[in-house]
Amino acid sequence: MKVIPTEIPDLLIIEPKVFGDDRGFFMESWNADTFREHGLDLAFVQDNHSRSAKGVLRGLHFQNPNPQGKLVRVTAGRVWDVAVDLRRSSPTFGKWAGVELSASNRRMFWVPPGFAHGFVSLENGTDFLYKCTGVYDPASEHSLAWDDPSVGIEWPLEGIEPQLSAKDKVGLPLAEVKAFS
């Protein structure tokens, strides 16, 4: 497994070892010992799976209190995946990092607690999997505005009209979200 840092030290791109031949491929997407060897001692309690059409933009979601860390990956299609640092005490507060995740690149993205997370689907039939360190708590869920100019996320939306849920249409700007200490 290869761990690649992003501009925000706690956000990590993870490339698993992939063993392939003319029959297909095999990879370990999660192994507690291997992740622990890389400094990621994680306990997951919930797995989620979503399917999205091209242009569906989900996020930017976070839970406060009861934050979740998320190990995310794509098993069909591709997305532009983004995390925004919402830890006020962090030198990277309000900064974002993004990565393309796809079935073909098999990359994963580690988004620790204290971040807002979202993605835009770049292909129809995109399957997105999340391993979460905390359970979903609707009373703690919030949305950061995906298009907040103070954050300035560079979404690859050329030719795409984002499709948003009702809750994502009313996401708050960074200045108004319930950030972390």
Residue pairs with C-beta under 8 A, 6 or more apart in sequence:
1 14
1 15
1 16
1 17
1 28
1 34
1 35
1 38
2 14
2 15
3 12
3 13
3 14
3 15
3 38
3 40
4 12
4 13
4 14
4 15
5 11
5 12
5 13
6 12
6 13
6 97
6 99
7 92
7 95
7 97
8 83
8 85
8 92
8 95
8 96
8 97
9 92
10 85
10 112
10 114
10 115
11 83
11 97
11 109
11 110
11 111
11 112
11 115
12 40
12 109
12 110
13 99
13 107
13 108
13 109
13 110
14 71
14 107
14 108
14 109
14 110
15 106
15 107
15 108
16 27
16 28
16 29
16 106
16 108
17 27
17 28
18 25
18 26
18 27
18 106
19 25
19 26
19 27
20 26
27 106
28 34
29 73
29 108
30 44
30 71
30 131
32 42
35 41
35 42
40 110
42 69
42 71
42 133
43 133
44 71
44 131
44 132
44 133
45 132
45 133
45 134
45 135
46 68
46 131
46 132
46 134
46 135
46 136
47 129
47 130
47 131
47 132
48 129
48 130
48 132
48 136
49 127
49 128
49 129
49 130
50 58
50 127
50 128
50 130
51 125
51 126
51 127
51 128
52 58
52 77
52 79
52 121
52 126
52 128
53 121
53 124
53 125
53 126
53 163
54 121
54 122
54 123
54 124
54 126
54 160
55 120
55 121
55 160
55 161
55 162
55 163
56 120
56 121
56 126
56 162
56 163
57 118
57 119
57 120
57 121
57 146
57 155
57 162
57 163
57 164
57 168
58 118
58 119
58 120
58 128
58 165
58 168
59 82
59 116
59 117
59 118
59 119
59 143
59 144
59 146
59 168
60 82
60 84
60 116
60 117
60 118
60 143
60 144
60 145
60 146
60 171
61 116
61 117
61 118
61 141
61 142
61 143
61 144
62 68
62 86
62 114
62 115
62 116
62 117
62 141
62 142
62 143
62 144
62 177
63 134
63 136
63 137
63 140
63 141
63 142
64 86
64 140
64 142
64 178
64 179
64 180
65 140
66 134
66 135
66 137
66 140
67 113
67 114
67 134
67 140
67 180
68 113
68 132
68 133
68 134
68 135
68 136
69 110
69 111
69 112
69 113
69 132
69 133
69 134
70 110
70 111
70 117
70 130
70 131
70 132
70 133
71 108
71 109
71 110
71 111
71 130
71 131
72 81
72 101
72 108
72 109
72 111
72 117
72 119
72 128
72 129
72 130
72 131
73 101
73 106
73 107
73 108
73 109
73 128
73 129
74 101
74 102
74 103
74 126
74 127
74 128
74 129
75 103
75 127
75 128
75 129
76 103
76 125
76 126
76 127
77 102
77 103
77 121
77 122
77 123
77 124
77 125
77 126
77 127
78 100
78 101
78 102
78 103
78 104
78 121
78 122
78 123
78 126
79 100
79 101
79 102
79 119
79 120
79 121
79 122
79 126
79 128
80 98
80 99
80 100
80 119
80 120
80 122
80 155
80 156
81 98
81 99
81 100
81 101
81 109
81 117
81 118
81 119
82 96
82 97
82 98
82 117
82 118
82 119
82 153
82 155
83 96
83 97
83 98
83 109
83 111
83 115
83 116
83 117
84 94
84 95
84 96
84 115
84 116
84 117
84 144
84 151
84 153
84 174
85 92
85 93
85 94
85 95
85 96
85 114
85 115
86 93
86 94
86 114
86 115
86 116
86 144
86 177
86 179
86 180
87 93
87 114
87 115
87 179
87 180
87 181
88 179
88 180
88 181
89 181
90 114
93 179
94 150
94 151
94 174
96 151
96 152
96 153
98 153
98 154
99 107
99 109
100 107
100 122
101 107
101 108
101 109
101 119
101 128
103 127
111 117
113 133
113 134
113 180
114 180
116 143
116 144
116 177
118 146
118 168
119 128
120 155
120 156
120 157
120 160
120 162
121 128
122 156
122 160
142 172
142 177
142 178
143 167
143 168
143 170
143 171
143 172
144 151
144 171
144 172
144 173
144 174
144 177
145 151
145 171
145 172
145 173
145 174
146 153
146 155
146 162
146 164
146 168
146 171
147 153
147 155
148 171
148 173
148 174
150 173
150 174
150 175
151 174
155 162
